[in-house]
């Protein structure tokens, strides 16, 4: 069964209390992460990638011209998603649905970065082809991963959240496709 559906006026879905709390928290963390724009954080680099990887001067100029607006759009989408989580039943018009899809994509990119996954869903590799020695984990922040039992639980939570967000996103896309 799909989460999202078109109710004749809007895209609608119902979320449990825990789903709303998790989604609101993740969206709030995403907004703060983008606000901080710490370029050393691999998740930020993934959200706000360089346009020119081999030319720092051009990359810097491109960032100066575009990154502010891009970041503000990402922050607004994340905050909009968080605000909607105050209600058990969420209804979105088409513009809001597109903003949700953008925010869900950004959340999944951050979680993938924290899990050490590349664009294809496999382990990230360094420039020499090896897996990173210590993937960045914990919350949406850039805290280092502690490979103890707590780290395993957090990693499993992040993996579950990553997969659940994929379901939420896929369901919304399907509802938008069905509506035409």
C-alpha positions as CSV (number, residue, x, y, z in Angstrom):
1,X,0.0,0.0,0.0
2,X,1.3,3.4,-0.9
3,X,1.6,6.1,1.7
4,X,0.6,9.1,-0.5
5,X,-2.5,9.5,-2.7
6,X,-4.3,12.2,-4.5
7,X,-7.5,13.0,-2.6
8,X,-9.0,15.1,-5.4
9,X,-7.6,18.4,-4.1
10,X,-4.1,17.6,-2.8
11,X,-1.5,14.9,-2.2
12,X,-2.3,13.4,1.1
13,X,-0.7,11.0,3.6
14,X,-1.0,10.2,7.3
15,X,2.0,9.7,9.5
16,X,2.3,8.2,13.0
17,X,3.5,10.2,15.9
18,X,7.0,8.6,15.8
19,X,7.2,9.1,12.0
20,X,6.3,12.8,12.4
21,X,8.8,13.3,15.2
22,X,11.7,11.6,13.2
23,X,10.9,13.4,10.0
24,X,10.6,16.8,11.7
25,X,13.9,16.2,13.6
26,X,15.8,15.1,10.4
27,X,14.4,18.0,8.4
28,X,15.4,20.4,11.2
29,X,18.9,19.0,11.3
30,X,19.1,19.2,7.5
31,X,18.2,22.9,7.6
32,X,20.9,23.6,10.3
33,X,23.5,21.6,8.3
34,X,22.9,23.6,5.2
35,X,22.8,26.9,7.2
36,X,26.3,26.1,8.6
37,X,27.7,25.2,5.2
38,X,30.8,23.5,6.6
39,X,32.6,22.5,3.4
40,X,34.7,20.0,5.3
41,X,31.5,17.9,6.0
42,X,31.1,15.3,3.2
43,X,27.3,15.7,3.4
44,X,27.5,19.4,2.8
45,X,29.9,18.8,-0.1
46,X,27.3,16.4,-1.5
47,X,24.4,18.9,-1.0
48,X,26.3,21.9,-2.4
49,X,28.8,20.3,-4.8
50,X,31.5,22.1,-6.6
51,X,30.7,22.9,-10.2
52,X,34.3,22.7,-11.2
53,X,36.3,20.0,-9.4
54,X,39.6,20.7,-11.1
55,X,39.5,24.5,-11.0
56,X,39.2,26.0,-7.4
57,X,39.0,29.5,-8.7
58,X,36.1,28.8,-11.0
59,X,34.5,26.6,-8.3
60,X,34.8,29.4,-5.8
61,X,33.3,32.0,-8.1
62,X,30.4,29.6,-9.0
63,X,29.8,29.1,-5.3
64,X,29.8,32.8,-4.7
65,X,27.2,33.3,-7.4
66,X,24.9,30.4,-6.8
67,X,25.3,28.8,-3.4
68,X,23.4,31.3,-1.4
69,X,20.2,30.9,-3.3
70,X,20.6,27.1,-3.6
71,X,21.2,26.8,0.2
72,X,18.2,29.0,1.0
73,X,16.0,26.9,-1.3
74,X,17.2,23.7,0.5
75,X,16.7,25.3,3.9
76,X,13.1,26.5,3.0
77,X,12.2,23.0,1.7
78,X,13.5,21.3,4.8
79,X,11.7,23.8,7.1
80,X,8.5,23.4,5.1
81,X,8.7,19.7,5.5
82,X,9.3,20.0,9.3
83,X,6.3,22.4,9.7
84,X,4.0,19.9,8.0
85,X,4.9,17.3,10.5
86,X,2.9,19.1,13.1
87,X,-0.2,17.5,11.6
88,X,-1.0,13.8,11.5
89,X,-2.6,14.1,8.1
90,X,-0.4,16.0,5.6
91,X,-1.9,17.6,2.4
92,X,0.3,19.1,-0.2
93,X,-0.4,21.1,-3.4
94,X,1.8,20.4,-6.4
95,X,4.4,23.0,-5.5
96,X,4.7,21.7,-1.9
97,X,5.0,18.2,-3.2
98,X,8.0,19.1,-5.4
99,X,9.6,20.9,-2.4
100,X,9.0,17.8,-0.3
101,X,10.7,15.6,-3.0
102,X,13.7,18.0,-3.0
103,X,13.9,17.9,0.8
104,X,13.6,14.1,0.9
105,X,16.3,13.8,-1.7
106,X,18.6,16.1,0.4
107,X,17.8,14.0,3.6
108,X,18.7,10.8,1.8
109,X,21.9,12.3,0.4
110,X,23.0,13.3,3.9
111,X,22.1,9.9,5.3
112,X,23.9,8.2,2.5
113,X,27.0,10.3,3.2
114,X,26.8,9.4,6.9
115,X,26.4,5.7,6.0
116,X,29.4,5.9,3.6
117,X,27.2,5.1,0.5
118,X,28.1,6.5,-2.9
119,X,25.5,7.5,-5.6
120,X,25.0,3.9,-6.6
121,X,24.2,2.8,-3.0
122,X,27.5,1.0,-2.5
123,X,30.4,1.9,-0.1
124,X,32.1,5.2,-0.8
125,X,35.6,5.0,-2.0
126,X,38.5,7.4,-1.7
127,X,40.4,8.7,-4.7
128,X,42.7,5.7,-4.6
129,X,39.7,3.3,-4.8
130,X,39.8,2.1,-1.2
131,X,36.9,2.4,1.3
132,X,37.2,5.3,3.7
133,X,38.8,4.2,7.0
134,X,36.2,5.8,9.3
135,X,32.9,6.9,7.7
136,X,31.3,9.9,9.3
137,X,28.3,8.7,11.3
138,X,26.1,9.6,14.4
139,X,23.4,12.2,13.7
140,X,23.1,14.5,10.8
141,X,26.1,16.4,12.3
142,X,29.7,15.5,11.4
143,X,30.5,13.6,14.6
144,X,32.9,10.7,14.1
145,X,31.6,7.1,14.2
146,X,32.3,5.1,17.3
147,X,32.4,1.4,16.3
148,X,30.9,0.2,19.5
149,X,27.4,-1.2,20.1
150,X,25.8,2.2,20.2
151,X,27.4,3.0,16.8
152,X,25.9,-0.2,15.4
153,X,22.4,0.9,16.7
154,X,22.9,4.4,15.3
155,X,24.1,2.9,12.0
156,X,21.0,0.7,11.8
157,X,18.7,3.6,12.6
158,X,20.3,5.7,9.9
159,X,20.0,2.8,7.4
160,X,16.3,2.3,8.4
161,X,15.7,6.0,8.1
162,X,17.4,6.1,4.7
163,X,15.2,3.2,3.4
164,X,12.0,4.6,5.0
165,X,12.6,8.0,3.4
166,X,13.0,6.2,0.0
167,X,9.6,4.7,0.6
168,X,8.0,8.1,1.5
169,X,9.7,9.6,-1.6
170,X,8.7,6.8,-4.0
171,X,5.2,6.9,-2.7
172,X,4.9,10.6,-3.3
173,X,6.4,10.3,-6.8
174,X,3.9,7.5,-7.6
175,X,1.0,9.6,-6.4
176,X,2.2,12.5,-8.6
177,X,2.6,10.2,-11.6
178,X,-0.9,8.7,-11.0
179,X,-2.5,12.1,-10.9
180,X,-0.7,13.0,-14.2
